[in-house]
Amino acid sequence: MKFNKWILILVLGAIALVIISLPKNNAVSISKTQEDSLAVLKHRKEKDISMKEQEDSPIKNKETFKGLTYFPFSSAWQIDFELEKNNKVDKIALPMSDGTQEDILYIGDIKAQINGQVVRLKLYQHDNGDFFLPFKDKTAPTETYGGGRYLDIPLINLNGKILKADFNLAYFPFCAYNPEYACPVPPASNQLNFRIPAGEKN
């Protein structure tokens, strides 16, 4: 049988097409949204364990505690804010729920367009460098805690002047579960006139 080089070329070409079409790393790829959603679910599961087992948990009856309640994950509430830092960062006295005050670093304001309106919020900073955003929206008090909610934003979420805030991670302060705790009160500028159906809920 006489060898036909064109048949060989066609066979090699077909093999190359099959290799190119195979998924890289032979793994099922997932979208960024799915990845973020899984990360949020993991965070919530770990928090439930912490609330049930940690000694400093505000939950009084840990034996009957079955976990916290949340809004479904939504990538729509992963917001890119523009950070406007203060020229000089100073500690300010933040009012607490028991009438006292607590010193905290006021880093500046963050700004974004949400629900068709420009929103400007005061941003604070923990001692470890991560950011702290206390806020209150129209889900309070019927769907969420009446005193507002908090959001901790890792420093690594800051890229230049853009700060990504994921409201799917919004949580209640400890005083929502136990009046023996005192919690920071969101400033008037951080009280929003629309709902943020993301994060922890009643």
C-alpha positions as CSV (number, residue, x, y, z in Angstrom):
1,M,0.0,0.0,0.0
2,K,1.4,3.3,-1.1
3,F,1.9,5.9,1.7
4,N,-0.2,9.1,1.2
5,K,1.3,12.1,3.0
6,W,-2.0,14.0,2.7
7,I,-3.8,11.5,4.8
8,L,-1.1,11.9,7.5
9,I,-1.5,15.7,7.4
10,L,-5.3,15.4,7.8
11,V,-4.9,12.9,10.7
12,L,-2.4,15.2,12.5
13,G,-4.7,18.2,12.0
14,A,-7.6,16.4,13.5
15,I,-5.6,15.4,16.5
16,A,-4.5,19.0,17.0
17,L,-8.1,20.3,16.9
18,V,-9.1,17.7,19.6
19,I,-6.2,18.8,21.9
20,I,-7.0,22.5,21.5
21,S,-10.7,21.9,22.3
22,L,-9.9,20.0,25.6
23,P,-10.4,22.1,28.8
24,K,-7.2,23.4,30.3
25,N,-5.9,21.5,33.3
26,N,-8.7,18.9,32.6
27,A,-10.8,20.8,35.2
28,V,-14.3,22.2,35.1
29,S,-14.0,26.0,34.9
30,I,-16.3,28.1,37.1
31,S,-17.2,31.8,36.6
32,K,-15.9,34.5,38.9
33,T,-19.5,34.9,40.3
34,Q,-19.7,31.2,41.2
35,E,-16.3,31.4,42.8
36,D,-17.3,34.5,44.9
37,S,-20.6,32.8,45.8
38,L,-18.8,29.7,47.1
39,A,-16.4,31.9,49.1
40,V,-19.4,33.7,50.7
41,L,-21.1,30.4,51.6
42,K,-17.9,29.1,53.2
43,H,-17.5,32.4,55.2
44,R,-21.1,32.0,56.4
45,K,-20.6,28.4,57.5
46,E,-17.5,29.3,59.4
47,K,-19.3,32.2,61.1
48,D,-22.1,29.8,62.2
49,I,-19.5,27.5,63.8
50,S,-17.8,30.5,65.5
51,M,-21.1,31.8,66.9
52,K,-22.0,28.4,68.3
53,E,-18.6,27.5,69.7
54,Q,-16.6,30.6,70.6
55,E,-16.6,31.7,74.2
56,D,-17.1,35.4,73.3
57,S,-20.1,34.6,71.1
58,P,-23.1,36.9,71.8
59,I,-25.5,33.9,71.4
60,K,-26.9,33.2,74.8
61,N,-28.4,29.8,74.2
62,K,-25.8,28.0,72.0
63,E,-27.5,24.6,72.3
64,T,-30.6,25.7,70.3
65,F,-28.6,27.9,67.8
66,K,-29.0,26.5,64.3
67,G,-27.3,29.2,62.3
68,L,-27.8,32.7,61.0
69,T,-30.1,33.8,58.2
70,Y,-29.0,35.5,55.0
71,F,-30.2,37.0,51.8
72,P,-29.2,34.9,48.7
73,F,-25.8,35.8,47.2
74,S,-26.0,38.4,44.5
75,S,-23.1,39.8,42.5
76,A,-25.1,43.0,42.0
77,W,-24.1,43.9,45.5
78,Q,-20.4,43.7,44.9
79,I,-19.8,47.4,44.5
80,D,-16.7,49.3,43.3
81,F,-16.3,52.5,45.3
82,E,-14.0,55.4,44.7
83,L,-12.0,56.1,47.8
84,E,-11.4,59.8,48.7
85,K,-8.8,59.7,51.5
86,N,-8.5,62.4,54.0
87,N,-5.4,64.5,53.8
88,K,-4.7,63.8,57.4
89,V,-6.1,60.6,59.0
90,D,-7.1,61.2,62.6
91,K,-8.9,59.2,65.2
92,I,-12.5,60.3,65.9
93,A,-15.0,59.4,68.5
94,L,-17.6,57.1,67.1
95,P,-20.9,56.9,69.1
96,M,-21.8,53.6,70.6
97,S,-25.2,52.0,71.2
98,D,-24.9,52.4,75.0
99,G,-24.2,56.1,74.8
100,T,-20.4,55.9,75.1
101,Q,-17.9,56.6,72.5
102,E,-15.0,54.7,71.0
103,D,-12.0,56.0,69.1
104,I,-11.5,54.8,65.5
105,L,-9.6,55.9,62.4
106,Y,-11.7,57.9,60.0
107,I,-9.9,57.2,56.7
108,G,-12.1,59.2,54.3
109,D,-15.2,58.8,52.1
110,I,-16.1,56.2,49.5
111,K,-18.3,57.1,46.5
112,A,-20.3,55.1,44.0
113,Q,-23.5,55.2,41.9
114,I,-26.1,52.8,43.3
115,N,-29.7,52.5,42.2
116,G,-29.2,55.5,40.0
117,Q,-28.0,57.8,42.7
118,V,-24.6,58.9,43.9
119,V,-23.8,57.5,47.3
120,R,-21.1,58.8,49.6
121,L,-20.3,56.9,52.8
122,K,-17.8,57.5,55.7
123,L,-15.2,54.8,55.9
124,Y,-13.2,53.8,58.9
125,Q,-10.1,51.6,59.5
126,H,-9.4,48.9,62.0
127,D,-6.1,48.7,63.8
128,N,-5.1,45.7,61.5
129,G,-5.4,47.9,58.4
130,D,-8.7,46.5,57.1
131,F,-11.6,48.9,56.5
132,F,-14.8,49.2,58.5
133,L,-18.1,50.3,57.0
134,P,-21.1,50.7,59.4
135,F,-24.3,51.4,57.4
136,K,-28.1,51.3,57.7
137,D,-30.5,50.8,54.8
138,K,-34.3,50.5,54.2
139,T,-34.3,46.8,55.1
140,A,-34.0,47.9,58.7
141,P,-35.8,47.2,61.0
142,T,-38.3,44.8,59.3
143,E,-35.7,42.6,57.4
144,T,-32.5,43.4,59.2
145,Y,-31.4,44.7,62.5
146,G,-32.8,48.1,63.3
147,G,-29.5,49.5,64.4
148,G,-27.8,48.9,61.1
149,R,-25.2,46.4,59.8
150,Y,-21.4,46.3,59.4
151,L,-19.1,45.4,56.6
152,D,-15.4,44.6,57.1
153,I,-13.4,45.2,53.9
154,P,-9.9,43.7,53.5
155,L,-7.1,46.1,52.7
156,I,-6.3,43.9,49.7
157,N,-9.7,45.0,48.1
158,L,-8.2,48.4,47.5
159,N,-6.7,48.8,44.0
160,G,-5.4,52.3,43.6
161,K,-8.4,54.5,44.4
162,I,-11.0,51.7,43.8
163,L,-12.3,49.8,46.8
164,K,-14.4,46.7,46.2
165,A,-17.1,46.2,48.9
166,D,-19.1,43.0,49.0
167,F,-22.4,43.6,50.8
168,N,-23.1,39.8,50.7
169,L,-20.7,39.8,53.7
170,A,-22.7,42.4,55.6
171,Y,-23.3,41.3,59.2
172,F,-25.1,42.3,62.4
173,P,-23.3,43.7,65.4
174,F,-23.1,41.6,68.5
175,C,-25.6,43.9,70.3
176,A,-28.3,42.6,67.9
177,Y,-28.1,39.3,69.7
178,N,-27.2,40.4,73.2
179,P,-27.9,43.8,74.8
180,E,-24.8,43.4,77.1
181,Y,-22.7,44.4,74.1
182,A,-22.1,48.0,72.9
183,C,-21.8,48.6,69.2
184,P,-20.8,51.5,66.9
185,V,-23.8,53.4,65.5
186,P,-23.7,54.1,61.8
187,P,-23.3,57.9,61.1
188,A,-26.2,59.8,59.5
189,S,-24.3,59.9,56.2
190,N,-24.2,56.1,56.1
191,Q,-28.0,55.7,56.4
192,L,-29.3,54.9,53.0
193,N,-32.8,55.6,51.6
194,F,-33.0,52.3,49.6
195,R,-32.8,48.6,50.4
196,I,-29.6,46.5,50.3
197,P,-31.0,42.9,50.2
198,A,-27.6,41.3,50.8
199,G,-25.8,39.8,53.7
200,E,-27.3,38.9,57.1
201,K,-31.0,39.3,57.7
202,N,-33.5,38.8,60.6
